[in-house]
């Protein structure tokens, strides 16, 4: 239960930090990744990009993707570099460094299951997040290797 509360607090903190430190005008990062890219990297079909819904914890990213059945699978948030530094310094959030993505990257949260890859490129950070499986809170919708592949593509286009 404590882990779930901590996870919810971290997601809220990233959202609040993002609201306080927006790095772009609406749509600036829309070219970074498409539904077709997500399909190719995950093997899923029928993936759709949906608009941001700030009060919806599953669709509050700058870029949001869902299955053909409207189940959330991927959310990407773009933030100033200082947010990346703060998250990386948080021992409850930082799990492990991930090589080969942007200038620096790490997985999070610090407990299982990890569901995010956080990356830095230039003055912009990105948080690439999948969702915890609603039927089994010990599993995530996308696998970490899929998230890493998505994060690499995101970093390459930033």
N, C-alpha and C positions, 0 to 999 in steps of 0.2 A: 504494500500500500504506500509506503514512504517513497518507493521508487516511482510509482505512478504520479504522486503529488509532485515530486522533484521534476519529473519529465514535463508535466503540465506547466510548472513554473518556468522552466527553461524555454519552452515554446513561447510562452507569454512574454518572457524577457526579450527574446529575439524579436518578437513582433513589436514590442514597445520601443526597443532600440532602433528598429527599422523605421518606425513612425517618427522617432526623434531625429534620425540621421538618414533620411532618404538621400539616395545618390543619383536619382534620375527623375526625369519627367515621365509621366505615364507613357508607356509603350517604348521607351528608349531601348530596352533589352529584348523586345519581342523577336528580334532576328536571331537570337542566341541559339535557340533550339526549337524544333517544331514537333508536332505530333508524329510525323513520319520518322524523325530522328529517334524519338522515344520507342516507336515500334521496332525500328531496326536494331536498337541496342538492347531491347528487352525480349524480343520475340513475341510480344503481344500484338494483337490486331484490334482494330476499332478504337484506338486511343484517340481522345479528343482533348484539345486545349480549351479550357474554360476561363472566364474572366475572374479576376480577383474579387473575393467577397471578404472585406476586412473583418467582419464579425464571425466568420465561419472558420473554425480552426483547421479544417481540411482544405480550404481554398483561399487562404489569406496570403499566399505567396505572390510574388510579382508575376510568376509564370506557374500555372496549375494545369495538371493533366489528370484525366479520369478515364476509366474503361468505357467500353460501349454501353455498359449498364450504369454509368455515372458513379462508379465507385472510385474514390480518390486513390491515385497511385504515386503521384510525384508533385512536389511543390519546390520551387526555387525562389529564393529571396536574395536580393542584391543590397549590400550595405557598405558603409564606409569602412576603410581598413581598421580603424580603431575598434570597431565591433569585433572583428576577427581576433585582434590582439586580446581583447577582454575575454572572449570565449575560450581562447587557447590557454589563457592563464587560469581559468576556472577548473580546478581539479575534479569537480563534480560533473563537468561537461566534457572535458578533453579525455579521449580514450587513448588514441595512438596516432602517431604521425603516419601519413600516407605519402609515399614518394611518387614523383612523376606527374603531379598535378599542380599547375600554376607555379607560383613562387614558393608556396608552402601550403600544406593541406593536412587535415586530421579528421579522424572519425569521432563521432559522438552519438549519444552521451557516454559517460564513463562506465555505465552499467549496461547489462544486456537487456534487450537486444539493442545494438547500435542501429541507428536508422538515418544518420546524416553524414555527409561529407562536407566539410567546411573548407573553403579554399580562398587563397588570396592571389590576386593578380593586379599589379599596379596599386592604385588607390582604392580599388573596389574588392570587396569580399563577396562571396556567394555561398549560400547554404543550400545544398542539394539534399532534399529530404524525401524519403518514402514514408509510408504510414504503417503503424502497427496493425497487424491483422485483427479486425474486430472480433473474430471468432476464437483467436488464440493469441493472447497478449505476449506470448514468448516468441512470436514470429513476426516478420515484417513482410510487406506486400512484395517489394522487390528485394533481390538478394544484394549483398554488399558489393559483389563484383559488378553487378549491373549499375549500382550507384557510382562506383569508381569510373566505369566507362562513360557514364553520363557526365560526371564531374570533369573528366578529361576533355570531353567535347565542349562543355560550357567554357572551361578555361581557355581552350584553343580559339574560341570565337569572341572572347571578351576584349 
